[in-house]
Amino acid sequence: MADPQVSPTVGDPAPDIDEPITQGGRFVLAEQRGKWAVVYFFPRSNTPG
C-alpha cells in the first residue's frame, strides 16, 4: 500500500502503488509498465486544497 504521508511533486516518479480495487483484486502500478495508465493524486479527505 502506498504511504499516505508521501506527497509527490511534479516530476517525481510515481510511488509504488498496490491497492485493492472495488471489483476485487488489486491495482499494481508496476504491472502497467508499457501501457497507458492515469493515476490521479488528490489531497487527503476533509482537508482544504
Backbone as a chain_set.jsonl record, in Angstrom:
{"seq": "MADPQVSPTVGDPAPDIDEPITQGGRFVLAEQRGKWAVVYFFPRSNTPG", "coords": {"N": [[0.851, -1.174, 0.0], [0.498, 2.24, -0.742], [2.318, 4.849, 0.898], [0.537, 7.027, 2.865], [1.584, 9.395, 3.789], [3.385, 10.381, 2.009], [4.056, 12.943, -0.243], [3.896, 13.451, -3.46], [5.658, 15.43, -5.904], [5.567, 17.519, -8.837], [7.185, 15.972, -11.506], [8.406, 13.995, -10.008], [9.01, 10.46, -9.873], [6.3, 8.133, -10.002], [5.042, 6.773, -6.95], [5.455, 3.415, -5.605], [2.608, 1.596, -6.169], [0.088, -0.336, -4.865], [-2.89, -1.349, -4.504], [-6.185, -2.234, -3.247], [-8.985, -2.871, -5.446], [-12.327, -1.871, -6.364], [-13.74, -3.812, -7.809], [-12.742, -6.166, -6.953], [-9.687, -7.938, -6.425], [-6.466, -6.447, -7.162], [-4.847, -3.287, -7.829], [-1.861, -2.84, -9.306], [0.676, -0.759, -9.884], [3.174, -1.292, -11.066], [2.607, -3.424, -12.736], [1.527, -2.225, -14.907], [3.434, -1.297, -16.582], [4.622, -0.184, -19.674], [2.127, 0.205, -20.682], [-0.593, 2.543, -21.136], [-1.509, 4.474, -18.376], [-3.484, 6.227, -16.068], [-2.951, 7.958, -13.197], [-4.304, 9.473, -10.508], [-3.643, 11.87, -8.128], [-4.804, 13.15, -5.106], [-5.658, 15.604, -2.567], [-5.67, 14.669, 0.906], [-8.686, 13.394, 2.318], [-11.243, 15.577, 3.539], [-9.664, 17.877, 3.936], [-8.424, 21.194, 3.392], [-7.862, 22.342, 0.076]], "CA": [[0.0, 0.0, 0.0], [1.258, 3.483, -0.799], [2.408, 5.577, 2.158], [-0.299, 8.221, 2.762], [2.324, 10.576, 4.206], [4.245, 10.808, 0.912], [3.427, 13.934, -1.112], [4.691, 13.585, -4.672], [5.671, 16.724, -6.564], [5.681, 17.407, -10.287], [8.481, 15.469, -11.961], [8.801, 12.811, -9.246], [8.434, 9.209, -10.346], [5.158, 7.687, -9.203], [5.405, 5.817, -5.899], [4.947, 2.052, -5.78], [1.192, 1.572, -5.825], [-0.513, -1.668, -4.801], [-4.105, -1.036, -3.76], [-7.369, -3.008, -3.62], [-9.93, -2.189, -6.324], [-13.71, -2.182, -5.987], [-14.216, -5.015, -8.488], [-11.988, -7.298, -6.421], [-8.319, -7.947, -6.925], [-5.599, -5.334, -6.77], [-4.209, -2.483, -8.866], [-0.426, -2.754, -9.041], [1.19, 0.118, -10.923], [4.29, -1.938, -11.763], [2.061, -4.322, -13.762], [1.068, -1.411, -16.024], [4.596, -0.847, -17.35], [4.461, -0.355, -21.112], [0.745, 0.522, -21.026], [-1.033, 3.844, -20.656], [-2.236, 4.439, -17.104], [-3.67, 7.533, -15.451], [-3.001, 7.876, -11.74], [-4.702, 10.795, -10.023], [-3.344, 12.097, -6.717], [-5.634, 14.226, -4.579], [-5.385, 15.841, -1.138], [-6.337, 13.811, 1.88], [-10.088, 13.748, 2.524], [-11.615, 16.546, 4.577], [-8.646, 18.891, 4.156], [-8.514, 22.241, 2.371], [-6.94, 22.177, -1.039]], "C": [[0.896, 1.237, 0.0], [1.227, 4.179, 0.561], [1.591, 6.855, 2.056], [0.409, 9.501, 3.174], [3.227, 11.118, 3.103], [3.473, 11.785, 0.027], [4.285, 14.095, -2.36], [4.606, 15.005, -5.23], [5.842, 16.491, -8.059], [7.092, 16.969, -10.658], [8.978, 14.265, -11.189], [8.266, 11.561, -9.924], [7.267, 8.816, -9.442], [5.638, 6.703, -8.133], [4.912, 4.42, -6.256], [3.502, 2.048, -5.313], [0.7, 0.142, -5.925], [-1.726, -1.52, -3.89], [-5.254, -1.942, -4.176], [-8.258, -2.186, -4.551], [-11.341, -2.694, -6.029], [-14.246, -3.442, -6.64], [-13.554, -6.29, -7.955], [-10.613, -7.305, -7.049], [-7.556, -6.719, -6.459], [-5.143, -4.578, -8.005], [-2.758, -2.344, -8.454], [0.18, -1.946, -10.187], [2.316, -0.54, -11.716], [3.808, -2.879, -12.87], [1.589, -3.557, -14.998], [2.216, -0.921, -16.905], [4.4, -1.171, -18.829], [3.045, -0.082, -21.61], [0.456, 1.955, -20.577], [-1.807, 3.649, -19.362], [-2.333, 5.867, -16.583], [-3.813, 7.315, -13.956], [-3.239, 9.287, -11.238], [-4.415, 10.875, -8.53], [-4.188, 13.274, -6.246], [-5.318, 14.411, -3.096], [-6.163, 14.86, -0.258], [-7.773, 14.291, 2.092], [-10.266, 14.706, 3.684], [-10.503, 17.528, 4.932], [-8.822, 19.981, 3.105], [-7.528, 21.953, 1.242], [-7.592, 21.578, -2.196]], "O": [[1.929, 1.264, 0.668], [0.233, 4.106, 1.283], [1.915, 7.709, 1.23], [-0.109, 10.591, 2.934], [3.782, 12.207, 3.246], [2.359, 11.486, -0.404], [5.294, 14.799, -2.328], [3.603, 15.694, -5.047], [6.215, 15.4, -8.491], [8.073, 17.535, -10.175], [9.882, 13.571, -11.654], [7.176, 11.592, -10.496], [7.259, 9.137, -8.254], [6.534, 5.897, -8.383], [4.045, 4.266, -7.116], [3.207, 2.452, -4.188], [0.877, -0.514, -6.952], [-1.607, -1.56, -2.665], [-5.308, -2.38, -5.325], [-8.289, -0.958, -4.464], [-11.526, -3.796, -5.514], [-15.13, -4.089, -6.077], [-13.801, -7.378, -8.476], [-10.415, -6.722, -8.115], [-7.941, -6.046, -5.502], [-5.059, -5.144, -9.095], [-2.451, -1.801, -7.393], [0.194, -2.401, -11.331], [2.397, -0.355, -12.93], [4.529, -3.106, -13.842], [1.285, -4.165, -16.023], [1.983, -0.202, -17.876], [4.053, -2.297, -19.186], [2.785, -0.131, -22.812], [1.172, 2.51, -19.742], [-2.657, 2.764, -19.264], [-1.366, 6.625, -16.653], [-4.69, 6.577, -13.505], [-2.453, 10.193, -11.518], [-4.89, 10.043, -7.757], [-4.267, 14.292, -6.934], [-4.786, 13.512, -2.446], [-7.185, 14.307, -0.665], [-8.03, 15.494, 2.046], [-9.539, 14.655, 4.676], [-10.397, 17.964, 6.078], [-9.33, 19.701, 2.019], [-6.468, 21.371, 1.472], [-6.952, 21.369, -3.227]]}, "num_chains": 1, "name": "protein.A"}
